[in-house]
């Protein structure tokens, strides 16, 4: 599934339940999965992100954890620098910053 709000793209081979990921084997993780619903000024990464039980199979692996950690850390720095909450970080600006850092987003 493709999300316009996704700061990065994850390549996965198989889900936890041994079913193949459709299409080219890659999927987006939306930025909102790094933002807890009821706690402001907090970002999560790695195994702590919000996912379905099907997606947990690949989002808990090291590459996904590194990608979500990089996105969360970068978003936190941007929020601090702009004196805004992480929820208000511009997704296009976050994507641009991640690209500058060498992240592969598509």
C-alpha positions as a LaTeX table, in Angstrom:
\begin{tabular}{lrrr}
\hline
Residue & $x$ (\AA) & $y$ (\AA) & $z$ (\AA) \\
\hline
Unk1 & 0.00 & 0.00 & 0.00 \\
Unk2 & 1.29 & 3.48 & $-0.84$ \\
Unk3 & 0.93 & 6.38 & 1.59 \\
Unk4 & 1.66 & 9.96 & 0.58 \\
Unk5 & 2.55 & 10.61 & 4.22 \\
Unk6 & 5.16 & 7.88 & 4.31 \\
Unk7 & 8.62 & 9.16 & 5.12 \\
Unk8 & 10.26 & 6.00 & 3.83 \\
Unk9 & 9.75 & 2.75 & 1.96 \\
Unk10 & 10.43 & $-0.70$ & 3.40 \\
Unk11 & 11.39 & $-3.68$ & 1.27 \\
Unk12 & 10.09 & $-6.92$ & 2.65 \\
Unk13 & 10.17 & $-10.48$ & 1.41 \\
Unk14 & 7.64 & $-12.28$ & 3.57 \\
Unk15 & 5.29 & $-11.34$ & 6.36 \\
Unk16 & 5.32 & $-13.05$ & 9.73 \\
Unk17 & 2.54 & $-15.35$ & 8.56 \\
Unk18 & 4.56 & $-16.49$ & 5.54 \\
Unk19 & 2.43 & $-14.74$ & 2.97 \\
Unk20 & 4.15 & $-12.83$ & 0.20 \\
Unk21 & 3.96 & $-9.07$ & 0.03 \\
Unk22 & 2.07 & $-8.11$ & $-3.10$ \\
Unk23 & 3.57 & $-6.16$ & $-6.00$ \\
Unk24 & 7.28 & $-5.41$ & $-5.89$ \\
Unk25 & 7.69 & $-6.57$ & $-2.28$ \\
Unk26 & 7.98 & $-3.04$ & $-0.87$ \\
Unk27 & 5.53 & $-1.10$ & 1.26 \\
Unk28 & 5.28 & 2.29 & 2.91 \\
Unk29 & 5.10 & 2.94 & 6.62 \\
Unk30 & 3.04 & 6.09 & 7.21 \\
Unk31 & 4.45 & 8.77 & 9.49 \\
Unk32 & 1.35 & 8.52 & 11.69 \\
Unk33 & 2.52 & 5.06 & 12.80 \\
Unk34 & 5.39 & 6.81 & 14.66 \\
Unk35 & 3.01 & 9.13 & 16.55 \\
Unk36 & 1.17 & 7.79 & 19.62 \\
Unk37 & $-2.49$ & 8.81 & 19.53 \\
Unk38 & $-2.79$ & 10.07 & 23.10 \\
Unk39 & 0.68 & 11.41 & 23.91 \\
Unk40 & 1.99 & 14.65 & 22.44 \\
Unk41 & 5.68 & 15.34 & 21.80 \\
Unk42 & 6.58 & 11.67 & 21.55 \\
Unk43 & 7.80 & 9.71 & 18.54 \\
Unk44 & 8.40 & 5.98 & 18.49 \\
Unk45 & 10.54 & 3.83 & 16.25 \\
Unk46 & 11.52 & 0.22 & 15.83 \\
Unk47 & 9.23 & $-2.42$ & 17.26 \\
Unk48 & 7.21 & 0.22 & 19.11 \\
Unk49 & 5.49 & 1.65 & 16.03 \\
Unk50 & 1.79 & 1.08 & 15.47 \\
Unk51 & 1.15 & $-1.72$ & 12.96 \\
Unk52 & $-1.29$ & $-4.46$ & 12.16 \\
Unk53 & $-0.30$ & $-7.95$ & 13.25 \\
Unk54 & 0.42 & $-8.82$ & 9.61 \\
Unk55 & 2.82 & $-5.90$ & 9.15 \\
Unk56 & 4.61 & $-6.60$ & 12.44 \\
Unk57 & 6.35 & $-9.55$ & 10.80 \\
Unk58 & 8.59 & $-7.32$ & 8.71 \\
Unk59 & 8.47 & $-4.00$ & 10.59 \\
Unk60 & 10.17 & $-5.64$ & 13.58 \\
Unk61 & 13.27 & $-6.54$ & 11.56 \\
Unk62 & 16.52 & $-4.53$ & 11.76 \\
Unk63 & 16.21 & $-2.61$ & 8.45 \\
Unk64 & 12.70 & $-1.42$ & 9.33 \\
Unk65 & 13.75 & $-0.55$ & 12.86 \\
Unk66 & 16.69 & 1.47 & 11.55 \\
Unk67 & 14.48 & 3.30 & 9.03 \\
Unk68 & 11.78 & 4.16 & 11.58 \\
Unk69 & 14.42 & 5.21 & 14.09 \\
Unk70 & 16.08 & 7.50 & 11.56 \\
Unk71 & 12.71 & 9.00 & 10.60 \\
Unk72 & 11.68 & 9.47 & 14.24 \\
Unk73 & 15.00 & 11.06 & 15.21 \\
Unk74 & 15.01 & 13.36 & 12.20 \\
Unk75 & 11.40 & 14.40 & 12.81 \\
Unk76 & 12.18 & 15.06 & 16.49 \\
Unk77 & 15.10 & 17.30 & 15.54 \\
Unk78 & 12.97 & 19.17 & 13.00 \\
Unk79 & 10.17 & 19.66 & 15.54 \\
Unk80 & 12.63 & 20.99 & 18.10 \\
Unk81 & 14.32 & 23.34 & 15.63 \\
Unk82 & 10.95 & 24.73 & 14.48 \\
Unk83 & 9.40 & 24.82 & 17.98 \\
Unk84 & 6.45 & 22.66 & 16.88 \\
Unk85 & 5.11 & 19.28 & 17.93 \\
Unk86 & 6.16 & 16.18 & 16.00 \\
Unk87 & 2.57 & 15.89 & 14.76 \\
Unk88 & 3.02 & 19.24 & 12.95 \\
Unk89 & 6.23 & 18.32 & 11.12 \\
Unk90 & 5.86 & 18.75 & 7.36 \\
Unk91 & 5.99 & 15.33 & 5.71 \\
Unk92 & 7.50 & 16.67 & 2.45 \\
Unk93 & 10.18 & 18.50 & 4.46 \\
Unk94 & 10.88 & 15.34 & 6.48 \\
Unk95 & 11.15 & 13.30 & 3.29 \\
Unk96 & 13.55 & 15.88 & 1.82 \\
Unk97 & 15.72 & 15.83 & 4.96 \\
Unk98 & 15.82 & 12.03 & 4.96 \\
Unk99 & 16.87 & 12.05 & 1.29 \\
Unk100 & 19.65 & 14.50 & 2.16 \\
Unk101 & 20.81 & 11.98 & 4.77 \\
Unk102 & 20.94 & 9.25 & 2.11 \\
Unk103 & 17.69 & 7.47 & 2.92 \\
Unk104 & 16.10 & 5.60 & 0.02 \\
Unk105 & 12.45 & 6.58 & $-0.04$ \\
Unk106 & 11.27 & 5.00 & $-3.28$ \\
\hline
\end{tabular}
